[in-house]
Amino acid sequence: MLAGCKKQNAYVPPPPAKVGVAQPVQQVVTPYLEVTGNAQAYNQVDLVARVQGFLQEIDYQDGAPVKRGDTLFVIEPSPYQAKLQQAQASLSGAEANVVQAQAEFTRQSTLGRSDFSSRSTVDQARAALESGQANVDNLKAGVTLAATDLGYTHVTAPFDGIASAHQVSVGALVGVSSPTKLATLVQLEPIYVSFNVSEQDVLRVRAAMRLHGYTVTEVTRIPVEVGLMTESGYPHAGKLDYISPQIDPATGTMSVRGLLENTDRMVLPGMFLRIRVPMAVEQVKALLVPDTALGSDQGGSYLRLVDKDNVVQQRSVRTGVLVGPLRVIESGITADDRVVVSGTQRAIPGQKVDPQDTPIRADAAPPAGKP
């Protein structure tokens, strides 16, 4: 009888999960286009042996900076020096023959006017003179070619840069059947940053340029900021240098290039870079939420919101630039929405939660436009 008086066990649902919610921060920011790209050398050239011979000297240290005009390699010059002297000697002999032919032509012309020489003899003297002059011109070209080949025996730097390790050793025979690669010269100051922009972003950038009075020929007025993979923010500043005149129909993108001074040589050719370009000159007021509050799926980025009935909703958003720990939300939410900023793993769409106010600190982000 006592057992029959006990209360029956009843299921008690668990309390709603507690999640941190906050309204988006309203802050003035500079809208940016953020892309990834690569660094490319401003100048890069393979140094090759253009004449045949044995490598006689290597006049630089591998990986050392060199100046324009510095001699880096010497291919035995003595055979080419001898060929030049030979060509010069042949030219001197031909010039002497021209002097003699000129004198003979003058004499025969004088005699011809007095009828002491036949027209045939005068014509022969003129032909000899013209043939001698042609031979002189031919031999002058030979001297030029010989001097050029002699110059090729000294391989010099065409610009300031860093010379790579030498590819051949002293004593090696080079330039036998084709130009032999000796080393590579790379210029690091300045340096290009190249990236591709989608057609949609191209339209946005061009609209911003028209809005602020920029023309396509004034791209060098547009700044570009660059950050390495290990750096925070965008500490390297430069200017846009080139915009392709057409969109690649295969990829739907346009090629764009910026130019950095790179005086510290931190950026090297081939490096993977984070790049951003301002979309407007003036700053605009935007909504920001912690970047950690964002989720993503096949449909893109989303935020989880809590409605007036404390029920979780999932809403797709379009994101903008990262400003410190906060992310600009370009569309998808309003300033009055309550965004789940902590405990997002407990915020299941369609379920009721216990929202806890967790204000977002507006000063958590650095000043707009700063890394």
FIGUPA-157682 format. One record per residue (C-alpha): residue number from 1; residue in three letters; x, y, z. Coordinates in Angstrom, 1 decimal. Layout:
BEGIN
{pos = NUM; code = ALA; px = X; py = Y; pz = Z}
...
//
This chain:
BEGIN
{pos = 1; code = MET; px = 0.0; py = 0.0; pz = 0.0}
{pos = 2; code = LEU; px = 2.9; py = 2.4; pz = 0.8}
{pos = 3; code = ALA; px = 4.5; py = 1.6; pz = -2.6}
{pos = 4; code = GLY; px = 1.3; py = 2.6; pz = -4.4}
{pos = 5; code = CYS; px = 1.4; py = 6.1; pz = -2.9}
{pos = 6; code = LYS; px = 4.7; py = 7.0; pz = -4.6}
{pos = 7; code = LYS; px = 4.6; py = 9.6; pz = -7.5}
{pos = 8; code = GLN; px = 5.3; py = 8.3; pz = -11.0}
{pos = 9; code = ASN; px = 8.5; py = 9.5; pz = -12.8}
{pos = 10; code = ALA; px = 7.8; py = 12.2; pz = -15.4}
{pos = 11; code = TYR; px = 10.1; py = 13.4; pz = -18.2}
{pos = 12; code = VAL; px = 11.4; py = 16.9; pz = -17.5}
{pos = 13; code = PRO; px = 12.8; py = 18.6; pz = -20.7}
{pos = 14; code = PRO; px = 16.3; py = 20.1; pz = -20.2}
{pos = 15; code = PRO; px = 16.5; py = 23.9; pz = -19.9}
{pos = 16; code = PRO; px = 17.3; py = 25.8; pz = -23.1}
{pos = 17; code = ALA; px = 21.0; py = 26.1; pz = -23.9}
{pos = 18; code = LYS; px = 22.7; py = 29.3; pz = -22.9}
{pos = 19; code = VAL; px = 24.3; py = 31.2; pz = -25.8}
{pos = 20; code = GLY; px = 25.9; py = 34.6; pz = -26.0}
{pos = 21; code = VAL; px = 24.2; py = 37.1; pz = -28.3}
{pos = 22; code = ALA; px = 25.0; py = 40.6; pz = -29.3}
{pos = 23; code = GLN; px = 23.9; py = 43.2; pz = -31.8}
{pos = 24; code = PRO; px = 26.4; py = 44.0; pz = -34.6}
{pos = 25; code = VAL; px = 28.9; py = 46.8; pz = -34.0}
{pos = 26; code = GLN; px = 28.3; py = 49.8; pz = -36.2}
{pos = 27; code = GLN; px = 31.7; py = 51.3; pz = -37.3}
{pos = 28; code = VAL; px = 33.2; py = 53.4; pz = -40.0}
{pos = 29; code = VAL; px = 35.5; py = 51.3; pz = -42.2}
{pos = 30; code = THR; px = 37.2; py = 51.5; pz = -45.6}
{pos = 31; code = PRO; px = 35.7; py = 48.8; pz = -48.0}
{pos = 32; code = TYR; px = 38.4; py = 46.7; pz = -49.5}
{pos = 33; code = LEU; px = 38.7; py = 44.0; pz = -52.2}
{pos = 34; code = GLU; px = 40.7; py = 41.2; pz = -50.7}
{pos = 35; code = VAL; px = 42.4; py = 38.6; pz = -52.9}
{pos = 36; code = THR; px = 45.4; py = 36.4; pz = -53.0}
{pos = 37; code = GLY; px = 48.2; py = 36.6; pz = -55.5}
{pos = 38; code = ASN; px = 51.9; py = 36.0; pz = -56.1}
{pos = 39; code = ALA; px = 55.1; py = 38.1; pz = -56.3}
{pos = 40; code = GLN; px = 56.9; py = 38.4; pz = -59.6}
{pos = 41; code = ALA; px = 60.4; py = 39.8; pz = -60.2}
{pos = 42; code = TYR; px = 60.5; py = 43.3; pz = -61.7}
{pos = 43; code = ASN; px = 63.3; py = 42.1; pz = -64.0}
{pos = 44; code = GLN; px = 64.6; py = 38.5; pz = -64.4}
{pos = 45; code = VAL; px = 67.0; py = 37.3; pz = -67.0}
{pos = 46; code = ASP; px = 69.1; py = 34.2; pz = -67.7}
{pos = 47; code = LEU; px = 72.8; py = 35.1; pz = -68.3}
{pos = 48; code = VAL; px = 74.0; py = 33.0; pz = -71.3}
{pos = 49; code = ALA; px = 77.2; py = 32.4; pz = -73.2}
{pos = 50; code = ARG; px = 76.6; py = 33.8; pz = -76.7}
{pos = 51; code = VAL; px = 80.0; py = 32.9; pz = -78.1}
{pos = 52; code = GLN; px = 82.0; py = 29.6; pz = -78.0}
{pos = 53; code = GLY; px = 85.0; py = 29.2; pz = -75.7}
{pos = 54; code = PHE; px = 86.3; py = 28.1; pz = -72.4}
{pos = 55; code = LEU; px = 85.0; py = 29.8; pz = -69.3}
{pos = 56; code = GLN; px = 88.0; py = 31.8; pz = -68.0}
{pos = 57; code = GLU; px = 86.7; py = 33.7; pz = -65.0}
{pos = 58; code = ILE; px = 83.7; py = 33.9; pz = -62.6}
{pos = 59; code = ASP; px = 83.9; py = 37.4; pz = -61.1}
{pos = 60; code = TYR; px = 81.1; py = 37.4; pz = -58.4}
{pos = 61; code = GLN; px = 79.9; py = 35.5; pz = -55.3}
{pos = 62; code = ASP; px = 76.9; py = 33.2; pz = -55.7}
{pos = 63; code = GLY; px = 73.8; py = 35.0; pz = -54.4}
{pos = 64; code = ALA; px = 75.6; py = 38.4; pz = -54.0}
{pos = 65; code = PRO; px = 74.1; py = 41.7; pz = -55.2}
{pos = 66; code = VAL; px = 75.6; py = 43.1; pz = -58.3}
{pos = 67; code = LYS; px = 75.4; py = 46.4; pz = -60.1}
{pos = 68; code = ARG; px = 74.5; py = 47.1; pz = -63.7}
{pos = 69; code = GLY; px = 77.6; py = 46.8; pz = -65.9}
{pos = 70; code = ASP; px = 79.5; py = 44.5; pz = -63.5}
{pos = 71; code = THR; px = 81.4; py = 41.7; pz = -65.3}
{pos = 72; code = LEU; px = 80.2; py = 38.4; pz = -64.0}
{pos = 73; code = PHE; px = 81.8; py = 35.9; pz = -66.4}
{pos = 74; code = VAL; px = 84.7; py = 36.0; pz = -68.8}
{pos = 75; code = ILE; px = 84.9; py = 33.6; pz = -71.7}
{pos = 76; code = GLU; px = 88.5; py = 33.4; pz = -73.1}
{pos = 77; code = PRO; px = 88.7; py = 36.6; pz = -75.1}
{pos = 78; code = SER; px = 92.1; py = 36.1; pz = -76.9}
{pos = 79; code = PRO; px = 90.7; py = 34.3; pz = -80.0}
{pos = 80; code = TYR; px = 88.1; py = 37.0; pz = -80.5}
{pos = 81; code = GLN; px = 90.6; py = 39.8; pz = -79.9}
{pos = 82; code = ALA; px = 92.8; py = 38.2; pz = -82.7}
{pos = 83; code = LYS; px = 89.8; py = 38.1; pz = -85.0}
{pos = 84; code = LEU; px = 89.0; py = 41.7; pz = -84.3}
{pos = 85; code = GLN; px = 92.6; py = 42.7; pz = -85.1}
{pos = 86; code = GLN; px = 92.5; py = 40.6; pz = -88.3}
{pos = 87; code = ALA; px = 89.3; py = 42.3; pz = -89.4}
{pos = 88; code = GLN; px = 90.8; py = 45.8; pz = -88.6}
{pos = 89; code = ALA; px = 93.9; py = 44.9; pz = -90.7}
{pos = 90; code = SER; px = 91.8; py = 43.8; pz = -93.6}
{pos = 91; code = LEU; px = 89.8; py = 47.1; pz = -93.4}
{pos = 92; code = SER; px = 93.0; py = 49.2; pz = -93.4}
{pos = 93; code = GLY; px = 94.2; py = 47.4; pz = -96.5}
{pos = 94; code = ALA; px = 90.8; py = 47.9; pz = -98.3}
{pos = 95; code = GLU; px = 90.8; py = 51.6; pz = -97.3}
{pos = 96; code = ALA; px = 94.3; py = 52.0; pz = -98.9}
{pos = 97; code = ASN; px = 93.1; py = 50.4; pz = -102.1}
{pos = 98; code = VAL; px = 90.2; py = 52.8; pz = -102.2}
{pos = 99; code = VAL; px = 92.6; py = 55.8; pz = -101.9}
{pos = 100; code = GLN; px = 94.6; py = 54.4; pz = -104.9}
{pos = 101; code = ALA; px = 91.4; py = 53.7; pz = -106.9}
{pos = 102; code = GLN; px = 90.2; py = 57.2; pz = -106.2}
{pos = 103; code = ALA; px = 93.5; py = 58.7; pz = -107.5}
{pos = 104; code = GLU; px = 93.3; py = 56.5; pz = -110.6}
{pos = 105; code = PHE; px = 89.7; py = 57.5; pz = -111.3}
{pos = 106; code = THR; px = 90.6; py = 61.2; pz = -110.9}
{pos = 107; code = ARG; px = 93.5; py = 60.9; pz = -113.3}
{pos = 108; code = GLN; px = 91.5; py = 58.9; pz = -115.9}
{pos = 109; code = SER; px = 88.6; py = 61.4; pz = -115.7}
{pos = 110; code = THR; px = 91.0; py = 64.3; pz = -116.3}
{pos = 111; code = LEU; px = 92.6; py = 62.6; pz = -119.3}
{pos = 112; code = GLY; px = 89.1; py = 61.6; pz = -120.6}
{pos = 113; code = ARG; px = 88.0; py = 65.3; pz = -120.7}
{pos = 114; code = SER; px = 91.1; py = 66.0; pz = -122.9}
{pos = 115; code = ASP; px = 90.4; py = 63.0; pz = -125.0}
{pos = 116; code = PHE; px = 93.7; py = 61.4; pz = -123.9}
{pos = 117; code = SER; px = 91.8; py = 58.5; pz = -122.3}
{pos = 118; code = SER; px = 89.0; py = 56.4; pz = -123.6}
{pos = 119; code = ARG; px = 85.5; py = 56.3; pz = -122.1}
{pos = 120; code = SER; px = 86.1; py = 52.6; pz = -121.4}
{pos = 121; code = THR; px = 89.2; py = 53.3; pz = -119.3}
{pos = 122; code = VAL; px = 87.3; py = 55.9; pz = -117.3}
{pos = 123; code = ASP; px = 84.4; py = 53.5; pz = -116.7}
{pos = 124; code = GLN; px = 86.9; py = 50.8; pz = -115.5}
{pos = 125; code = ALA; px = 88.5; py = 53.2; pz = -113.1}
{pos = 126; code = ARG; px = 85.0; py = 54.2; pz = -111.7}
{pos = 127; code = ALA; px = 84.1; py = 50.6; pz = -111.3}
{pos = 128; code = ALA; px = 87.3; py = 49.8; pz = -109.4}
{pos = 129; code = LEU; px = 86.7; py = 52.7; pz = -107.1}
{pos = 130; code = GLU; px = 83.1; py = 51.7; pz = -106.4}
{pos = 131; code = SER; px = 84.1; py = 48.1; pz = -105.9}
{pos = 132; code = GLY; px = 86.8; py = 49.2; pz = -103.4}
{pos = 133; code = GLN; px = 84.3; py = 51.3; pz = -101.5}
{pos = 134; code = ALA; px = 81.9; py = 48.4; pz = -101.3}
{pos = 135; code = ASN; px = 84.6; py = 46.2; pz = -100.0}
{pos = 136; code = VAL; px = 85.4; py = 48.8; pz = -97.3}
{pos = 137; code = ASP; px = 81.8; py = 48.8; pz = -96.2}
{pos = 138; code = ASN; px = 81.8; py = 45.0; pz = -96.0}
{pos = 139; code = LEU; px = 84.9; py = 44.9; pz = -94.0}
{pos = 140; code = LYS; px = 83.6; py = 47.6; pz = -91.6}
{pos = 141; code = ALA; px = 80.7; py = 45.3; pz = -90.9}
{pos = 142; code = GLY; px = 83.1; py = 42.5; pz = -90.3}
{pos = 143; code = VAL; px = 85.0; py = 44.7; pz = -87.7}
{pos = 144; code = THR; px = 81.7; py = 45.5; pz = -86.0}
{pos = 145; code = LEU; px = 80.8; py = 41.8; pz = -85.8}
{pos = 146; code = ALA; px = 84.2; py = 40.9; pz = -84.5}
{pos = 147; code = ALA; px = 84.0; py = 43.7; pz = -81.9}
{pos = 148; code = THR; px = 80.5; py = 42.4; pz = -80.9}
{pos = 149; code = ASP; px = 81.8; py = 38.9; pz = -80.4}
{pos = 150; code = LEU; px = 84.7; py = 40.2; pz = -78.3}
{pos = 151; code = GLY; px = 82.2; py = 42.0; pz = -76.2}
{pos = 152; code = TYR; px = 80.2; py = 38.8; pz = -75.6}
{pos = 153; code = THR; px = 83.2; py = 37.3; pz = -74.0}
{pos = 154; code = HIS; px = 82.5; py = 39.5; pz = -71.0}
{pos = 155; code = VAL; px = 79.1; py = 38.7; pz = -69.6}
{pos = 156; code = THR; px = 77.9; py = 41.7; pz = -67.6}
{pos = 157; code = ALA; px = 74.8; py = 42.5; pz = -65.5}
{pos = 158; code = PRO; px = 72.1; py = 44.3; pz = -67.5}
{pos = 159; code = PHE; px = 70.6; py = 45.7; pz = -64.3}
{pos = 160; code = ASP; px = 71.0; py = 45.8; pz = -60.5}
{pos = 161; code = GLY; px = 70.0; py = 42.6; pz = -58.9}
{pos = 162; code = ILE; px = 70.9; py = 39.3; pz = -57.2}
{pos = 163; code = ALA; px = 72.9; py = 36.8; pz = -59.1}
{pos = 164; code = SER; px = 72.1; py = 33.1; pz = -58.6}
{pos = 165; code = ALA; px = 74.6; py = 30.3; pz = -58.2}
{pos = 166; code = HIS; px = 76.7; py = 29.8; pz = -61.3}
{pos = 167; code = GLN; px = 75.6; py = 26.8; pz = -63.5}
{pos = 168; code = VAL; px = 79.0; py = 26.0; pz = -65.1}
{pos = 169; code = SER; px = 82.6; py = 26.0; pz = -63.7}
{pos = 170; code = VAL; px = 85.8; py = 27.7; pz = -64.8}
{pos = 171; code = GLY; px = 87.4; py = 25.7; pz = -67.6}
{pos = 172; code = ALA; px = 84.1; py = 24.4; pz = -69.0}
{pos = 173; code = LEU; px = 83.5; py = 24.8; pz = -72.8}
{pos = 174; code = VAL; px = 80.4; py = 26.9; pz = -73.3}
{pos = 175; code = GLY; px = 78.3; py = 28.1; pz = -76.3}
{pos = 176; code = VAL; px = 79.2; py = 25.1; pz = -78.5}
{pos = 177; code = SER; px = 75.9; py = 24.4; pz = -80.2}
{pos = 178; code = SER; px = 73.6; py = 26.8; pz = -78.5}
{pos = 179; code = PRO; px = 73.7; py = 29.6; pz = -75.8}
{pos = 180; code = THR; px = 74.8; py = 28.1; pz = -72.5}
{pos = 181; code = LYS; px = 73.0; py = 29.2; pz = -69.3}
{pos = 182; code = LEU; px = 75.6; py = 30.6; pz = -66.9}
{pos = 183; code = ALA; px = 73.4; py = 32.0; pz = -64.1}
{pos = 184; code = THR; px = 70.2; py = 34.0; pz = -63.5}
{pos = 185; code = LEU; px = 69.9; py = 37.6; pz = -62.4}
{pos = 186; code = VAL; px = 66.9; py = 38.8; pz = -60.5}
{pos = 187; code = GLN; px = 65.9; py = 42.3; pz = -59.5}
{pos = 188; code = LEU; px = 64.1; py = 42.6; pz = -56.2}
{pos = 189; code = GLU; px = 63.7; py = 46.3; pz = -55.8}
{pos = 190; code = PRO; px = 60.9; py = 47.1; pz = -56.8}
{pos = 191; code = ILE; px = 58.8; py = 43.9; pz = -57.2}
{pos = 192; code = TYR; px = 55.5; py = 43.1; pz = -58.9}
{pos = 193; code = VAL; px = 52.5; py = 41.6; pz = -57.1}
{pos = 194; code = SER; px = 50.1; py = 39.9; pz = -59.5}
{pos = 195; code = PHE; px = 46.6; py = 38.7; pz = -58.9}
{pos = 196; code = ASN; px = 43.3; py = 38.0; pz = -60.7}
{pos = 197; code = VAL; px = 40.0; py = 39.7; pz = -60.1}
{pos = 198; code = SER; px = 36.6; py = 38.2; pz = -60.9}
{pos = 199; code = GLU; px = 34.3; py = 39.9; pz = -63.4}
{pos = 200; code = GLN; px = 31.9; py = 40.8; pz = -60.6}
{pos = 201; code = ASP; px = 34.7; py = 42.5; pz = -58.6}
{pos = 202; code = VAL; px = 36.0; py = 44.2; pz = -61.8}
{pos = 203; code = LEU; px = 32.6; py = 45.8; pz = -62.2}
{pos = 204; code = ARG; px = 32.6; py = 47.0; pz = -58.6}
{pos = 205; code = VAL; px = 36.1; py = 48.4; pz = -58.8}
{pos = 206; code = ARG; px = 35.3; py = 50.3; pz = -62.1}
{pos = 207; code = ALA; px = 32.1; py = 51.7; pz = -60.6}
{pos = 208; code = ALA; px = 34.1; py = 52.9; pz = -57.6}
{pos = 209; code = MET; px = 36.7; py = 54.5; pz = -59.9}
{pos = 210; code = ARG; px = 34.0; py = 56.3; pz = -61.9}
{pos = 211; code = LEU; px = 32.3; py = 57.5; pz = -58.6}
{pos = 212; code = HIS; px = 35.5; py = 59.1; pz = -57.5}
{pos = 213; code = GLY; px = 36.6; py = 60.5; pz = -60.8}
{pos = 214; code = TYR; px = 39.3; py = 58.0; pz = -61.6}
{pos = 215; code = THR; px = 40.0; py = 56.9; pz = -65.2}
{pos = 216; code = VAL; px = 41.6; py = 53.6; pz = -66.3}
{pos = 217; code = THR; px = 44.8; py = 55.5; pz = -67.1}
{pos = 218; code = GLU; px = 45.0; py = 56.7; pz = -63.5}
{pos = 219; code = VAL; px = 45.3; py = 53.2; pz = -62.0}
{pos = 220; code = THR; px = 48.7; py = 54.2; pz = -60.4}
{pos = 221; code = ARG; px = 46.7; py = 56.5; pz = -58.0}
{pos = 222; code = ILE; px = 45.0; py = 53.4; pz = -56.4}
{pos = 223; code = PRO; px = 47.0; py = 52.0; pz = -53.5}
{pos = 224; code = VAL; px = 47.6; py = 48.3; pz = -52.9}
{pos = 225; code = GLU; px = 48.4; py = 46.7; pz = -49.6}
{pos = 226; code = VAL; px = 50.2; py = 43.4; pz = -49.2}
{pos = 227; code = GLY; px = 50.8; py = 40.9; pz = -46.4}
{pos = 228; code = LEU; px = 52.8; py = 37.7; pz = -46.2}
{pos = 229; code = MET; px = 51.4; py = 34.5; pz = -45.0}
{pos = 230; code = THR; px = 53.3; py = 34.8; pz = -41.6}
{pos = 231; code = GLU; px = 52.4; py = 38.5; pz = -41.1}
{pos = 232; code = SER; px = 49.3; py = 40.1; pz = -39.6}
{pos = 233; code = GLY; px = 47.6; py = 42.8; pz = -41.5}
{pos = 234; code = TYR; px = 49.0; py = 44.4; pz = -44.6}
{pos = 235; code = PRO; px = 52.3; py = 46.1; pz = -43.8}
{pos = 236; code = HIS; px = 53.7; py = 46.4; pz = -47.3}
{pos = 237; code = ALA; px = 52.2; py = 49.3; pz = -49.3}
{pos = 238; code = GLY; px = 52.4; py = 50.1; pz = -53.0}
{pos = 239; code = LYS; px = 50.4; py = 51.2; pz = -56.0}
{pos = 240; code = LEU; px = 48.5; py = 49.5; pz = -58.8}
{pos = 241; code = ASP; px = 50.7; py = 49.4; pz = -61.9}
{pos = 242; code = TYR; px = 48.7; py = 47.6; pz = -64.6}
{pos = 243; code = ILE; px = 45.1; py = 46.4; pz = -65.3}
{pos = 244; code = SER; px = 44.5; py = 44.0; pz = -68.2}
{pos = 245; code = PRO; px = 42.4; py = 45.5; pz = -71.0}
{pos = 246; code = GLN; px = 40.3; py = 42.3; pz = -71.3}
{pos = 247; code = ILE; px = 38.7; py = 39.6; pz = -69.2}
{pos = 248; code = ASP; px = 39.8; py = 36.0; pz = -69.8}
{pos = 249; code = PRO; px = 36.7; py = 34.2; pz = -71.1}
{pos = 250; code = ALA; px = 38.1; py = 30.9; pz = -69.9}
{pos = 251; code = THR; px = 38.3; py = 31.9; pz = -66.2}
{pos = 252; code = GLY; px = 36.1; py = 35.0; pz = -66.1}
{pos = 253; code = THR; px = 38.9; py = 37.0; pz = -64.4}
{pos = 254; code = MET; px = 41.0; py = 40.0; pz = -65.2}
{pos = 255; code = SER; px = 44.8; py = 40.1; pz = -64.6}
{pos = 256; code = VAL; px = 45.9; py = 43.0; pz = -62.3}
{pos = 257; code = ARG; px = 49.4; py = 44.0; pz = -61.2}
{pos = 258; code = GLY; px = 50.7; py = 46.1; pz = -58.3}
{pos = 259; code = LEU; px = 54.2; py = 47.5; pz = -57.7}
{pos = 260; code = LEU; px = 56.0; py = 47.5; pz = -54.3}
{pos = 261; code = GLU; px = 59.2; py = 49.4; pz = -53.5}
{pos = 262; code = ASN; px = 60.4; py = 46.3; pz = -51.5}
{pos = 263; code = THR; px = 63.4; py = 48.2; pz = -50.1}
{pos = 264; code = ASP; px = 63.7; py = 45.6; pz = -47.3}
{pos = 265; code = ARG; px = 63.5; py = 42.7; pz = -49.8}
{pos = 266; code = MET; px = 61.0; py = 40.9; pz = -47.6}
{pos = 267; code = VAL; px = 58.9; py = 40.0; pz = -50.6}
{pos = 268; code = LEU; px = 60.6; py = 37.5; pz = -53.0}
{pos = 269; code = PRO; px = 59.4; py = 36.3; pz = -56.4}
{pos = 270; code = GLY; px = 57.0; py = 33.4; pz = -56.3}
{pos = 271; code = MET; px = 55.8; py = 34.1; pz = -52.7}
{pos = 272; code = PHE; px = 52.1; py = 33.6; pz = -52.0}
{pos = 273; code = LEU; px = 50.6; py = 36.9; pz = -50.9}
{pos = 274; code = ARG; px = 47.4; py = 38.4; pz = -49.3}
{pos = 275; code = ILE; px = 46.4; py = 41.5; pz = -51.2}
{pos = 276; code = ARG; px = 43.8; py = 44.2; pz = -50.6}
{pos = 277; code = VAL; px = 42.7; py = 47.2; pz = -52.7}
{pos = 278; code = PRO; px = 40.4; py = 49.9; pz = -51.4}
{pos = 279; code = MET; px = 37.0; py = 50.0; pz = -53.1}
{pos = 280; code = ALA; px = 36.4; py = 53.6; pz = -52.3}
{pos = 281; code = VAL; px = 38.3; py = 56.7; pz = -51.1}
{pos = 282; code = GLU; px = 35.8; py = 57.6; pz = -48.4}
{pos = 283; code = GLN; px = 35.0; py = 55.4; pz = -45.4}
{pos = 284; code = VAL; px = 31.5; py = 54.0; pz = -45.0}
{pos = 285; code = LYS; px = 29.5; py = 52.9; pz = -42.0}
{pos = 286; code = ALA; px = 29.3; py = 49.1; pz = -41.8}
{pos = 287; code = LEU; px = 28.0; py = 46.3; pz = -39.5}
{pos = 288; code = LEU; px = 30.7; py = 44.1; pz = -37.9}
{pos = 289; code = VAL; px = 30.5; py = 40.8; pz = -35.9}
{pos = 290; code = PRO; px = 33.2; py = 38.6; pz = -34.5}
{pos = 291; code = ASP; px = 34.8; py = 36.6; pz = -37.2}
{pos = 292; code = THR; px = 34.4; py = 33.5; pz = -35.0}
{pos = 293; code = ALA; px = 30.7; py = 33.8; pz = -35.1}
{pos = 294; code = LEU; px = 30.6; py = 33.0; pz = -38.8}
{pos = 295; code = GLY; px = 29.9; py = 29.6; pz = -40.2}
{pos = 296; code = SER; px = 30.1; py = 28.3; pz = -43.7}
{pos = 297; code = ASP; px = 28.5; py = 25.6; pz = -45.8}
{pos = 298; code = GLN; px = 27.9; py = 24.8; pz = -49.5}
{pos = 299; code = GLY; px = 25.7; py = 27.9; pz = -49.7}
{pos = 300; code = GLY; px = 28.4; py = 30.2; pz = -48.4}
{pos = 301; code = SER; px = 28.8; py = 32.1; pz = -45.1}
{pos = 302; code = TYR; px = 26.0; py = 32.3; pz = -42.5}
{pos = 303; code = LEU; px = 25.3; py = 33.7; pz = -39.0}
{pos = 304; code = ARG; px = 22.9; py = 32.3; pz = -36.4}
{pos = 305; code = LEU; px = 20.4; py = 34.7; pz = -34.9}
{pos = 306; code = VAL; px = 18.0; py = 34.6; pz = -32.0}
{pos = 307; code = ASP; px = 14.5; py = 36.0; pz = -32.8}
{pos = 308; code = LYS; px = 12.1; py = 37.6; pz = -30.4}
{pos = 309; code = ASP; px = 10.9; py = 34.2; pz = -29.2}
{pos = 310; code = ASN; px = 14.4; py = 33.1; pz = -28.5}
{pos = 311; code = VAL; px = 14.4; py = 30.6; pz = -31.3}
{pos = 312; code = VAL; px = 17.6; py = 30.2; pz = -33.4}
{pos = 313; code = GLN; px = 17.6; py = 31.1; pz = -37.0}
{pos = 314; code = GLN; px = 20.3; py = 30.6; pz = -39.6}
{pos = 315; code = ARG; px = 20.7; py = 33.4; pz = -42.1}
{pos = 316; code = SER; px = 23.0; py = 33.6; pz = -45.2}
{pos = 317; code = VAL; px = 25.2; py = 36.7; pz = -45.2}
{pos = 318; code = ARG; px = 27.7; py = 38.3; pz = -47.6}
{pos = 319; code = THR; px = 31.0; py = 39.1; pz = -45.8}
{pos = 320; code = GLY; px = 33.4; py = 41.9; pz = -46.3}
{pos = 321; code = VAL; px = 36.9; py = 42.7; pz = -45.0}
{pos = 322; code = LEU; px = 38.4; py = 41.6; pz = -41.7}
{pos = 323; code = VAL; px = 39.0; py = 44.5; pz = -39.3}
{pos = 324; code = GLY; px = 41.0; py = 43.2; pz = -36.4}
{pos = 325; code = PRO; px = 38.9; py = 40.3; pz = -34.9}
{pos = 326; code = LEU; px = 35.7; py = 41.6; pz = -36.5}
{pos = 327; code = ARG; px = 34.3; py = 40.9; pz = -39.9}
{pos = 328; code = VAL; px = 32.3; py = 43.3; pz = -42.0}
{pos = 329; code = ILE; px = 28.9; py = 42.0; pz = -42.9}
{pos = 330; code = GLU; px = 27.8; py = 43.6; pz = -46.2}
{pos = 331; code = SER; px = 24.3; py = 42.1; pz = -46.3}
{pos = 332; code = GLY; px = 22.0; py = 39.6; pz = -44.6}
{pos = 333; code = ILE; px = 21.6; py = 41.2; pz = -41.2}
{pos = 334; code = THR; px = 20.4; py = 44.5; pz = -39.6}
{pos = 335; code = ALA; px = 21.7; py = 46.6; pz = -36.7}
{pos = 336; code = ASP; px = 18.8; py = 45.3; pz = -34.5}
{pos = 337; code = ASP; px = 19.5; py = 41.6; pz = -35.0}
{pos = 338; code = ARG; px = 20.7; py = 39.5; pz = -32.1}
{pos = 339; code = VAL; px = 23.7; py = 37.5; pz = -33.4}
{pos = 340; code = VAL; px = 25.0; py = 34.4; pz = -31.6}
{pos = 341; code = VAL; px = 28.6; py = 35.3; pz = -30.8}
{pos = 342; code = SER; px = 29.4; py = 32.5; pz = -28.3}
{pos = 343; code = GLY; px = 28.2; py = 28.9; pz = -27.8}
{pos = 344; code = THR; px = 27.4; py = 28.7; pz = -31.5}
{pos = 345; code = GLN; px = 27.8; py = 24.9; pz = -31.3}
{pos = 346; code = ARG; px = 24.8; py = 24.8; pz = -29.0}
{pos = 347; code = ALA; px = 22.7; py = 27.2; pz = -31.2}
{pos = 348; code = ILE; px = 20.7; py = 24.7; pz = -33.3}
{pos = 349; code = PRO; px = 18.4; py = 26.3; pz = -35.9}
{pos = 350; code = GLY; px = 14.8; py = 25.9; pz = -34.9}
{pos = 351; code = GLN; px = 15.4; py = 25.3; pz = -31.3}
{pos = 352; code = LYS; px = 14.8; py = 27.6; pz = -28.3}
{pos = 353; code = VAL; px = 17.8; py = 29.0; pz = -26.4}
{pos = 354; code = ASP; px = 18.5; py = 31.1; pz = -23.3}
{pos = 355; code = PRO; px = 20.2; py = 34.2; pz = -24.8}
{pos = 356; code = GLN; px = 22.9; py = 35.9; pz = -22.7}
{pos = 357; code = ASP; px = 23.8; py = 39.4; pz = -23.6}
{pos = 358; code = THR; px = 27.5; py = 39.5; pz = -24.6}
{pos = 359; code = PRO; px = 28.3; py = 42.9; pz = -26.1}
{pos = 360; code = ILE; px = 30.9; py = 43.2; pz = -28.8}
{pos = 361; code = ARG; px = 33.6; py = 45.6; pz = -28.0}
{pos = 362; code = ALA; px = 33.8; py = 48.2; pz = -30.7}
{pos = 363; code = ASP; px = 37.5; py = 49.0; pz = -29.8}
{pos = 364; code = ALA; px = 38.4; py = 45.4; pz = -30.5}
{pos = 365; code = ALA; px = 39.1; py = 46.4; pz = -34.0}
{pos = 366; code = PRO; px = 41.9; py = 48.7; pz = -35.0}
{pos = 367; code = PRO; px = 41.2; py = 52.1; pz = -36.7}
{pos = 368; code = ALA; px = 39.7; py = 51.7; pz = -40.2}
{pos = 369; code = GLY; px = 42.2; py = 51.4; pz = -42.9}
{pos = 370; code = LYS; px = 45.0; py = 50.3; pz = -40.6}
{pos = 371; code = PRO; px = 46.5; py = 46.7; pz = -40.5}
//
